């Protein structure tokens, strides 16, 4: 096991207008499960491939433990990679696939058999060791790929969207298995995903990336409660935070027919202009006629989720829309007028141009 450090690491492909990864500074603790998350093209998979040695760093350095591995060959970095497509050999059995890297490293046969048996037991693959990949389900193939990494006993696991080919139900169960397995093994793990729910439920910390740059690195709850900018605020959470442009007045931020409170320092920073207001769907409730300054709008859609529902509302006097998480007992006709209110203590404000968080 080992720490991992990206030190001002960048990668620019020849002829590219901008780096795919720009100045990445990231320290990962020994035994930590860190998730890299962001939209397609943000540089998360490229960063992982830089760590594994599959992409060359053009500036900066990468360290595993006390060793600078920036120019070290991939096979000498002691990083076990789990790919999105599993990359299993179709002509080999499960046991042969799991032990392949060990055979190449000329590990004794009895040692290979012991390690494969131990990993198969962990992953509930013992009864499948003689099967070939074509006879396995997607979840079983994913576990074989995990087993192939585990038997190597590496310093670092690097996982590139390993659950993306699984159906929704299997993803939920498998991500729990991976989290539990990583904690039992204690191996430093960097996990890449575009699914923010996966990131929030699996990672000790989560690194959010956009356009090749690290936006924020924090524990899942901190990302949710205290995002540094509008992108992180909107990306984290399911459904994402409502981000509404509002005019700043002497009374606060005007959203359609309503006005929400602003701390004096925030109102002063955005005086006379506009501000982006961040409102979690969980912080929006239906308001009665007696509530002053309610935000009025028309129901566009009601998504019934079982335990609760998502109410999509187009706000009066604006093209903006807002989503409210409401009790499952709420029913609403499409086109009906509703009144919404927000919890002032849970509102976030961002610079309308840069997206940077405005703090009290």
Secondary structure as GFF3:
##gff-version 3
##sequence-region A 1 360
A	DSSP	beta_strand	4	11	.	.	.	ID=ss1
A	DSSP	beta_strand	21	28	.	.	.	ID=ss2
A	DSSP	beta_strand	33	37	.	.	.	ID=ss3
A	DSSP	alpha_helix	44	52	.	.	.	ID=ss4
A	DSSP	beta_strand	59	64	.	.	.	ID=ss5
A	DSSP	beta_strand	67	68	.	.	.	ID=ss6
A	DSSP	three_ten_helix	74	76	.	.	.	ID=ss7
A	DSSP	beta_strand	79	82	.	.	.	ID=ss8
A	DSSP	alpha_helix	94	104	.	.	.	ID=ss9
A	DSSP	alpha_helix	109	122	.	.	.	ID=ss10
A	DSSP	three_ten_helix	126	128	.	.	.	ID=ss11
A	DSSP	three_ten_helix	133	135	.	.	.	ID=ss12
A	DSSP	alpha_helix	138	150	.	.	.	ID=ss13
A	DSSP	beta_strand	156	160	.	.	.	ID=ss14
A	DSSP	alpha_helix	168	185	.	.	.	ID=ss15
A	DSSP	beta_strand	188	193	.	.	.	ID=ss16
A	DSSP	alpha_helix	196	202	.	.	.	ID=ss17
A	DSSP	beta_strand	205	210	.	.	.	ID=ss18
A	DSSP	beta_strand	213	218	.	.	.	ID=ss19
A	DSSP	alpha_helix	220	225	.	.	.	ID=ss20
A	DSSP	alpha_helix	230	235	.	.	.	ID=ss21
A	DSSP	beta_strand	242	248	.	.	.	ID=ss22
A	DSSP	beta_strand	253	255	.	.	.	ID=ss23
A	DSSP	beta_strand	258	260	.	.	.	ID=ss24
A	DSSP	alpha_helix	264	269	.	.	.	ID=ss25
A	DSSP	beta_strand	274	279	.	.	.	ID=ss26
A	DSSP	three_ten_helix	281	283	.	.	.	ID=ss27
A	DSSP	beta_strand	284	286	.	.	.	ID=ss28
A	DSSP	beta_strand	295	304	.	.	.	ID=ss29
A	DSSP	beta_strand	308	315	.	.	.	ID=ss30
A	DSSP	beta_strand	321	327	.	.	.	ID=ss31
A	DSSP	beta_strand	337	342	.	.	.	ID=ss32
A	DSSP	three_ten_helix	344	346	.	.	.	ID=ss33
A	DSSP	beta_strand	348	351	.	.	.	ID=ss34
A	DSSP	beta_strand	357	358	.	.	.	ID=ss35
###
